[in-house]
């Protein structure tokens, strides 16, 4: 239940990047603070990169966080949560119209939380404030300003555990951290200014300027290899890690409808500019002092910097030398256009588009420098057929390219990843739209994959992989009072080319999960005299998992089966919900890898209980 600095999502054999209100936030080495639910209005998962106006992403797609904005209504809500590991959270969502002519609408979201976490010596606090304002000049034009500020303090950068004895072999609350360590501190500042103008009937012009500033700094213990004299002793190094990150974006696009003969068209086109800047100082490669910790008999609270001398971290290591600095900039300008043409009374649709992108980057890591200049054209083609009003059969083809910032083994810049994706599927509404199903199959090819030499840490761009899979989703109300979400995903993602290490061809790609199956049921109890009670339950099953890094000696990873359950009551003014996560208290670990005879994994929380009370006022 501890909130980490950022989250990474993997889909269809690739790492899909985040967007916030359509702004590309894929990090340069290290990225911005993750989004808190207090500011999230909705999450859009976008498959295929070229069809979305600024999704310079993995060919699998991306996801977009749509933040809460003024809706022009008077509505106030507050929510309080209390749960396991000393977790307390309070948030409020206040919105209304503040002028008599109803032209100015405001919304203010605020949140504060703290938790001790389930690992020893882990605690975090987070505060968020997000005011937003929308002014409607008339029915055809409006201006929206959003401001978001987050601050986060936490003792652990990662919930990773490290042991020479195998995955999951440590006590669930074991920590290599120490209560004497200084916590990480992070800040996030966002500003979005959006202008919407109706330029003609069925045509709207949108222009958005945004600026996102982010910084964090702190120290973390890390273990790089096995203690050959005594495996029970972890050789901990105290690593300093900091970053200052900025993303500036400007976008303008027009969308509308027009008719040519009997053909109906829906058009979207525009330009966007994105500039990222990263400046970091870290000692991942230069930390020298060892702080030993016994696995069988850990002793905490005795850490003194400088190997017992004391002082600040920067007195232990000269952290401001070139050997510890990384500076990077990346900016691109792109033009994009996509059109959907509808034929045969909207039964047959063709969408086709293209994106032109000019990219420039500078990268300086630990004293080595490279520049990058690329121009790319990425097309898209989609077909859909509606044999009946409630069914859509579709096919998609996309090309993509994705910047990869860094230095190759020969000192040159890393070239962008290139990909092609193909997908066919069918969507169907049932029972007058009460529930629907989607089934699809896909194939994705990626080239210019980075291959790491574990001996020298040099990067070779000689890799390629292919992902193929099947997905099925069912969601909606299937019976009176019973709503369900059921999905299954099969992923077969393998390395198809590795000139540096040909033996890797045929191996599974990093972080692949062959089978993912989720089910969630929500049932409104039929109490006529006491309405509003509900029960919910669901599970998640993950099988066929692979490690974070592909190796010659892959280690088997335990399957995951986790059950959650909840009960709730809702009225017009109040809502109370009690949730139990990991109901059967399974010992679960996620991202895992083996390196230098050591096993690394991210431990997941044991059984936890949370009570949430919401009220409207």
C-alpha positions in Angstrom: 0.0 0.0 0.0 3.1 2.2 -0.1 3.0 4.6 -3.0 6.2 4.4 -5.1 7.7 7.2 -7.0 6.7 5.9 -10.4 5.1 2.8 -12.0 6.0 1.0 -15.2 3.5 -1.0 -17.3 4.3 -3.8 -19.7 2.0 -5.0 -22.4 2.4 -7.4 -25.3 6.1 -7.8 -24.7 6.9 -4.1 -24.4 7.1 -1.2 -21.9 4.2 1.2 -22.7 4.7 4.8 -21.7 2.4 7.2 -19.9 0.7 10.3 -21.1 -1.0 13.0 -19.0 -3.7 14.9 -20.8 -2.2 13.8 -24.1 1.3 14.9 -23.1 4.0 12.3 -23.8 5.8 11.6 -20.5 8.1 8.7 -21.4 11.2 9.3 -19.3 14.7 10.0 -20.4 16.4 7.4 -18.1 14.4 8.6 -15.1 10.9 10.0 -15.3 8.2 12.1 -13.6 6.2 11.3 -10.5 3.4 8.8 -11.0 -0.3 9.9 -11.0 -2.4 9.7 -7.9 -6.0 8.6 -8.1 -7.1 11.9 -6.6 -6.5 13.6 -9.9 -7.6 10.8 -12.3 -10.9 11.3 -14.1 -10.3 8.3 -16.5 -7.5 6.2 -18.0 -7.4 5.6 -21.7 -5.4 2.6 -23.0 -4.4 3.3 -26.6 -3.4 0.4 -28.8 -1.3 1.2 -31.8 0.9 4.4 -31.7 0.5 6.2 -35.0 -3.2 6.6 -34.7 -3.0 8.7 -31.5 -1.8 12.2 -32.2 1.3 12.3 -30.1 1.9 8.7 -29.0 5.6 8.2 -29.8 5.5 4.9 -28.0 6.2 1.2 -28.1 4.3 -0.5 -30.9 2.0 -2.0 -28.3 0.6 1.4 -27.5 0.4 3.7 -24.5 -1.9 4.9 -21.8 -3.3 8.4 -21.2 -4.3 9.8 -17.8 -7.2 12.3 -18.1 -7.1 14.5 -15.1 -10.2 16.0 -13.3 -11.4 19.3 -14.8 -14.4 21.6 -14.0 -17.7 20.1 -15.1 -19.8 23.2 -14.6 -21.9 21.6 -11.8 -22.1 22.1 -8.0 -20.9 18.9 -6.4 -18.6 18.2 -3.4 -17.3 14.9 -2.2 -14.9 13.8 0.6 -13.4 10.4 1.1 -11.5 8.9 4.1 -9.6 5.6 4.1 -8.0 3.7 6.9 -6.2 0.3 6.6 -3.4 -2.1 7.3 0.2 -0.9 7.8 -0.9 2.3 9.4 -2.4 3.6 6.2 -4.6 6.8 6.4 -5.8 8.8 3.5 -8.1 11.8 3.2 -9.2 13.5 0.0 -11.8 16.0 -1.2 -13.2 16.9 -4.6 -14.9 20.3 -4.6 -16.4 21.9 -7.7 -18.9 24.5 -8.6 -19.9 27.5 -10.7 -18.8 30.8 -9.1 -20.3 33.5 -11.3 -23.9 34.4 -11.9 -23.5 34.1 -15.6 -22.2 30.6 -15.1 -19.1 31.3 -17.2 -16.5 30.5 -14.6 -16.4 27.0 -13.2 -13.8 25.8 -10.7 -12.7 22.5 -9.2 -10.3 21.8 -6.4 -8.9 18.4 -5.5 -6.8 17.9 -2.4 -5.3 14.7 -0.9 -3.1 13.7 2.0 -1.9 10.2 3.0 0.6 8.4 5.1 1.5 4.7 5.4 4.1 2.7 7.2 4.3 0.0 4.5 4.6 -3.7 5.1 8.5 -3.8 4.9 10.6 -2.8 7.9 11.6 0.8 8.1 9.3 1.9 5.3 7.0 4.8 5.5 5.7 7.4 3.2 3.7 10.6 3.1 2.1 12.2 0.1 0.2 15.5 -0.3 -1.6 16.7 -3.5 -3.3 19.9 -4.4 -4.9 20.5 -7.8 -7.0 23.6 -8.5 -8.5 24.0 -12.0 -10.5 26.7 -13.7 -12.7 26.8 -16.8 -14.0 30.0 -18.3 -16.5 29.8 -21.1 -16.5 33.0 -23.2 -19.5 31.8 -25.1 -21.0 28.5 -26.4 -18.2 28.2 -28.9 -15.0 28.9 -26.9 -13.5 28.2 -23.5 -10.2 28.3 -21.7 -9.2 25.8 -19.0 -6.3 26.1 -16.6 -5.1 23.2 -14.5 -2.5 23.3 -11.8 -1.2 20.1 -10.0 1.2 20.0 -7.1 2.4 16.8 -5.4 5.0 16.2 -2.8 6.1 12.8 -1.6 8.4 11.6 1.2 9.3 7.9 1.4 12.0 5.7 2.9 12.2 3.1 0.1 12.8 3.7 -3.6 11.8 0.1 -4.2 10.3 -2.8 -2.4 13.0 -5.1 -3.8 14.4 -7.9 -1.7 17.9 -9.4 -2.4 19.2 -12.8 -1.3 21.7 -15.4 -2.5 19.3 -18.3 -1.7 16.6 -17.9 -4.3 13.4 -15.9 -5.1 11.1 -15.3 -2.2 13.4 -16.8 0.4 13.4 -13.9 2.8 10.8 -13.0 5.4 8.0 -11.0 3.8 8.9 -7.8 5.8 12.7 -8.1 5.5 14.3 -4.9 4.4 17.9 -3.9 3.4 16.9 -0.3 4.4 17.7 1.2 7.8 15.7 3.6 10.1 18.7 6.0 10.2 18.6 6.7 6.5 17.4 10.0 5.2 14.1 9.6 3.3 13.6 10.3 -0.4 11.8 13.6 -1.1 10.1 14.3 -4.4 8.1 17.2 -5.8 5.9 17.5 -8.9 4.5 20.7 -10.5 2.1 20.6 -13.5 0.4 23.3 -15.4 -2.0 22.8 -18.4 -3.6 25.6 -20.3 -6.2 24.4 -22.9 -8.1 26.6 -25.4 -11.1 25.1 -27.3 -12.7 26.9 -30.1 -15.6 25.9 -32.4 -14.5 27.2 -35.8 -17.4 25.9 -37.8 -20.3 23.6 -37.4 -18.9 20.1 -36.4 -15.3 21.5 -36.4 -13.3 22.3 -33.2 -9.8 23.6 -32.7 -7.9 22.7 -29.6 -4.6 24.2 -28.4 -2.8 23.1 -25.3 0.4 24.3 -23.6 1.8 22.4 -20.6 4.8 22.4 -18.4 5.7 19.6 -16.0 8.6 20.0 -13.5 9.7 17.2 -11.3 12.5 16.5 -8.8 13.5 14.0 -6.2 16.6 13.1 -4.2 17.6 10.5 -1.6 19.7 7.5 -0.7 19.1 3.8 -1.1 20.9 0.7 0.0 21.7 -1.8 -2.8 23.6 -5.1 -3.1 25.5 -5.7 -6.3 26.8 -9.2 -5.8 27.3 -12.2 -3.5 29.6 -12.1 -0.4 31.9 -15.0 -1.3 33.3 -15.4 2.2 29.9 -15.4 4.0 26.7 -15.6 1.9 24.7 -14.7 5.0 26.1 -11.2 4.9 24.7 -8.7 2.4 27.3 -6.2 1.2 25.2 -3.1 1.1 26.3 0.0 -0.8 24.6 3.3 0.1 23.7 4.9 -3.3 22.7 8.5 -3.7 20.1 9.1 -6.5 18.6 12.4 -7.6 16.9 13.8 -10.7 15.5 17.1 -12.0 13.1 16.5 -14.9 11.1 18.9 -17.1 8.7 18.3 -19.9 7.3 21.2 -22.0 4.7 20.5 -24.6 2.6 22.5 -27.0 -0.1 21.0 -29.2 -2.7 22.3 -31.6 -5.1 20.1 -33.5 -8.4 20.4 -35.4 -11.1 17.8 -35.6 -14.4 17.7 -37.4 -16.7 16.0 -39.9 -17.4 16.5 -43.6 -19.1 14.6 -46.4 -17.9 13.8 -49.9 -20.7 12.4 -52.0 -22.1 9.5 -50.0 -19.0 9.1 -47.9 -18.9 10.5 -44.4 -15.5 11.6 -43.0 -14.2 12.2 -39.6 -10.9 14.0 -39.5 -8.2 14.8 -36.9 -5.0 16.6 -37.7 -2.4 18.9 -36.1 1.1 19.5 -34.8 2.8 18.9 -31.5 6.1 19.9 -29.9 7.6 18.1 -26.9 10.8 19.1 -25.1 12.2 16.9 -22.3 15.2 17.7 -20.1 16.8 15.5 -17.5 19.6 16.4 -15.1 20.6 13.8 -12.5 23.3 13.0 -10.0 23.8 9.4 -8.8 26.4 7.1 -7.4 25.1 3.8 -8.8 28.5 3.2 -10.4 30.8 4.8 -7.8 29.5 4.0 -4.3 32.4 2.4 -2.4 31.7 2.0 1.3 30.1 -1.3 2.4 27.5 -1.5 5.2 27.2 -5.2 6.0 23.8 -6.7 7.0 23.2 -10.3 8.3 20.3 -12.0 6.7 19.7 -14.4 9.6 20.3 -11.8 12.4 19.9 -8.3 10.9 20.9 -5.4 13.2 19.4 -2.0 12.4 19.8 1.5 13.5 23.6 1.4 13.6 24.4 3.0 10.2 26.7 6.0 10.3 27.9 7.6 7.1 31.5 7.6 6.0 32.1 4.1 7.4 31.5 5.3 11.0 33.0 8.8 10.8 29.7 10.7 10.2 28.8 13.7 8.1 26.7 14.2 5.0 26.5 11.8 2.0 28.4 14.1 -0.3 31.4 13.9 2.1 31.6 10.2 1.6 31.7 10.4 -2.2 32.5 13.4 -4.4 29.1 13.0 -6.0 29.3 16.1 -8.2 32.0 14.8 -10.6 31.3 13.9 -14.2 31.4 10.2 -13.2 28.1 10.7 -11.4 26.3 13.1 -13.6 23.8 12.6 -16.4 22.3 15.4 -18.5 19.9 14.8 -21.4 17.6 16.7 -23.6 15.2 15.4 -26.2 12.8 17.4 -28.3 10.6 16.6 -31.3 8.2 18.4 -33.7 5.6 16.3 -35.5 2.7 16.8 -37.8 -0.1 14.2 -37.9 -3.4 13.6 -39.7 -5.9 10.8 -39.6 -9.2 10.4 -41.4 -12.0 7.9 -41.1 -14.3 7.4 -44.1 -17.6 5.6 -43.7 -19.3 3.8 -46.5 -22.6 1.8 -47.0 -24.6 3.6 -44.4 -21.7 3.5 -41.9 -21.4 -0.3 -42.1 -17.9 -0.2 -43.6 -15.2 2.2 -42.3 -11.6 2.9 -43.3 -9.3 5.0 -41.2 -5.9 6.0 -42.5 -3.3 8.4 -41.2 0.3 9.4 -41.1 2.7 11.1 -38.6 5.9 13.0 -39.6 8.3 13.5 -36.7 11.6 15.3 -36.5 13.7 14.4 -33.5 16.8 15.8 -31.9 18.6 14.8 -28.7 21.7 15.4 -26.6 22.9 12.9 -24.1 25.8 13.2 -21.6 26.2 10.3 -19.2 29.1 10.1 -16.8 31.3 12.2 -19.1 30.4 10.4 -22.5 28.4 12.5 -25.0 26.3 11.7 -28.0 23.8 13.6 -30.3 20.8 12.2 -32.1 18.9 13.5 -35.1 16.1 11.4 -36.7 13.3 12.0 -39.1 10.6 9.3 -39.4 7.3 8.7 -41.2 4.8 6.4 -39.4 1.6 5.4 -41.2 -1.6 3.8 -39.9 -4.4 1.9 -41.6 -7.5 0.5 -40.1 -10.6 -1.3 -41.4 -13.9 -2.0 -39.7 -17.1 -3.7 -40.7 -20.4 -3.6 -38.9 -22.6 -6.5 -40.1 -25.2 -5.5 -37.5 -25.5 -2.4 -35.4 -24.2 -4.2 -32.3 -21.1 -5.8 -33.8 -17.8 -4.4 -35.2 -15.2 -6.5 -36.9 -11.9 -4.6 -37.3 -8.3 -4.8 -38.5 -5.4 -2.4 -37.7 -1.9 -1.9 -39.1 0.6 0.5 -37.4 4.2 1.5 -37.7 6.0 3.3 -34.9 9.4 4.5 -33.7 10.5 5.3 -30.2 13.6 7.3 -29.2 16.2 5.3 -27.2 18.5 7.7 -25.3 21.9 6.4 -24.5 25.3 5.4 -25.8 26.0 2.2 -27.8 29.1 0.0 -27.4 31.0 1.9 -30.1 30.3 5.3 -28.6 27.5 6.2 -31.1 24.0 7.2 -30.1 21.3 4.7 -29.6 19.0 4.6 -32.6 15.2 4.7 -32.1 13.3 1.4 -31.8 11.2 0.7 -34.8 8.1 -1.5 -34.8 5.2 -2.8 -36.8 1.9 -4.0 -35.3 -1.0 -6.0 -36.8 -4.3 -6.6 -35.0 -7.7 -8.1 -35.9 -10.7 -8.4 -33.6 -14.4 -8.3 -33.1 -16.5 -6.3 -30.6 -20.1 -7.2 -29.8 -22.8 -5.6 -27.6 -25.3 -8.0 -26.0 -28.7 -7.5 -24.4 -29.2 -4.0 -25.8 -25.8 -2.9 -24.6 -26.0 -4.2 -21.1 -22.8 -6.1 -21.5 -20.2 -6.4 -24.3 -17.3 -8.6 -25.4 -14.1 -8.0 -27.3 -11.8 -10.6 -28.8 -8.6 -9.9 -30.7 -5.3 -11.3 -32.0 -2.2 -9.4 -32.6 1.4 -9.6 -33.9 4.1 -7.1 -33.1 7.7 -6.9 -34.5 10.3 -4.7 -32.8 13.8 -3.9 -34.2 16.9 -2.2 -32.7 16.3 -3.7 -29.3 19.1 -3.0 -26.8 21.2 -5.9 -25.7 23.3 -5.5 -22.6 26.7 -7.1 -22.1 26.7 -8.2 -18.4 30.5 -8.2 -18.3 31.2 -4.7 -19.6 27.7 -3.1 -19.2 28.0 -1.9 -22.8 24.9 -1.8 -25.0 24.6 -3.5 -28.4 21.7 -2.5 -30.6 21.5 -5.9 -32.3 18.2 -7.2 -31.0 14.7 -7.9 -32.3 11.7 -9.6 -30.9 8.2 -10.7 -32.0 5.1 -10.6 -29.8 1.9 -12.4 -30.7 -1.1 -13.0 -28.6 -4.8 -13.2 -28.0 -7.0 -11.1 -25.7 -10.6 -11.5 -24.6 -12.7 -9.1 -22.5 -16.3 -9.3 -21.1 -17.8 -6.5 -19.0 -21.2 -5.3 -18.1 -24.4 -6.2 -16.3 -25.1 -9.8 -17.1 -28.1 -10.3 -14.7 -30.2 -8.2 -12.4 -27.8 -6.6 -9.9 -24.8 -8.6 -11.1 -22.0 -6.8 -13.0 -18.8 -8.6 -14.1 -15.4 -7.9 -15.6 -13.7 -11.0 -17.1 -10.5 -10.8 -19.2 -7.8 -13.1 -20.4 -4.6 -12.4 -22.3 -2.2 -14.8 -23.9 1.2 -13.4 -24.8 4.0 -15.2 -26.6 6.9 -12.8 -26.9 10.3 -14.1 -28.0 13.7 -12.8 -29.1 14.1 -13.2 -32.8 17.5 -11.6 -33.3 20.6 -11.1 -31.1 23.9 -10.7 -32.9 25.8 -10.1 -29.7 24.6 -13.4 -28.1 22.9 -15.6 -30.7 22.1 -18.2 -28.0 19.3 -15.8 -26.8 17.3 -16.3 -30.0 14.1 -18.0 -29.1 14.2 -17.0 -25.4 11.3 -15.1 -23.8 11.5 -11.4 -23.7 11.9 -9.6 -20.3 8.9 -9.4 -18.0 6.7 -11.5 -20.2 3.6 -13.1 -18.7 2.2 -15.8 -20.9 -1.2 -16.1 -19.2 -3.1 -13.3 -17.4 -6.7 -13.9 -16.3 -8.7 -11.5 -14.2 -12.3 -11.8 -12.9 -14.3 -9.3 -10.8 -17.9 -9.7 -9.7 -20.1 -7.0 -8.1 -23.5 -8.0 -6.8 -26.1 -5.6 -5.5 -28.0 -7.5 -2.7 -31.8 -7.7 -3.3 -32.8 -6.2 0.1 -35.9 -4.2 -0.7 -36.3 -2.7 2.8 -32.5 -1.9 3.0 -31.2 -1.2 -0.4 -27.7 -0.2 -1.3 -25.7 -3.2 0.1 -23.3 -5.0 -2.2 -20.6 -7.6 -2.2 -17.7 -7.9 -4.6 -15.0 -10.4 -5.2 -12.4 -11.2 -7.8 -9.1 -12.8 -8.5 -5.9 -12.3 -10.6 -4.0 -15.2 -12.1 -0.6 -14.8 -13.7 1.4 -17.8 -15.2 4.4 -18.2 -17.4 6.3 -15.3 -16.0 9.9 -14.4 -17.0 12.6 -12.4 -15.4 13.4 -8.7 -15.8 16.5 -9.5 -17.9 16.9 -12.3 -20.4 19.9 -14.6 -19.5 21.5 -17.9 -20.6 20.2 -19.4 -17.3 16.6 -18.4 -16.9 15.1 -18.9 -13.4 11.6 -20.2 -12.9 9.2 -17.7 -11.4 6.3 -18.7 -9.2 2.8 -18.2 -10.6 0.6 -15.6 -8.9 -3.0 -16.2 -7.7 -4.5 -13.4 -5.6 -8.0 -13.1 -4.4 -9.6 -9.8 -3.3 -13.1 -9.3 -1.7 -15.2 -6.4 -0.5 -18.6 -5.4 1.0 -20.2 -2.1 0.7 -23.2 0.2 1.3 -24.2 3.2 -0.7 -26.9 5.8 -0.4 -27.4 9.2 -2.1 -25.1 10.9 0.4 -22.8 8.2 1.9 -20.8 5.2 0.7 -18.9 2.8 2.9 -16.7 0.0 1.5 -14.5 -2.5 3.2 -11.9 -4.3 1.0 -9.6 -7.2 1.7 -6.7 -7.6 -0.6 -4.7 -10.8 -1.0 -7.4 -12.5 1.0 -5.6 -15.8 1.4 -2.3 -14.1 2.4 -0.3 -15.6 -0.5 3.4 -14.7 -0.5 3.7 -13.0 -3.8 6.6 -11.4 -5.6 6.6 -9.5 -8.9 9.5 -8.3 -11.0 12.4 -10.7 -10.4 15.9 -11.2 -11.8 19.2 -13.0 -11.1 22.5 -11.3 -11.4 26.0 -11.9 -10.0 24.8 -15.0 -8.1 22.1 -12.9 -6.3 18.4 -13.1 -6.6 16.4 -9.8 -6.7 12.6 -9.5 -6.5 9.9 -7.0 -5.6 7.9 -8.3 -2.7 4.1 -7.7 -2.7 2.0 -6.9 0.3 0.5 -9.6 2.6 -3.2 -9.7 3.4 -4.4 -6.1 4.0 -7.8 -4.6 5.0 -9.0 -1.1 4.0 -12.1 0.8 4.9 -13.3 3.7 2.7 -16.0 6.2 3.7 -17.2 8.6 1.1 -19.8 11.4 1.4 -21.5 13.9 -0.8 -22.2 17.4 0.6 
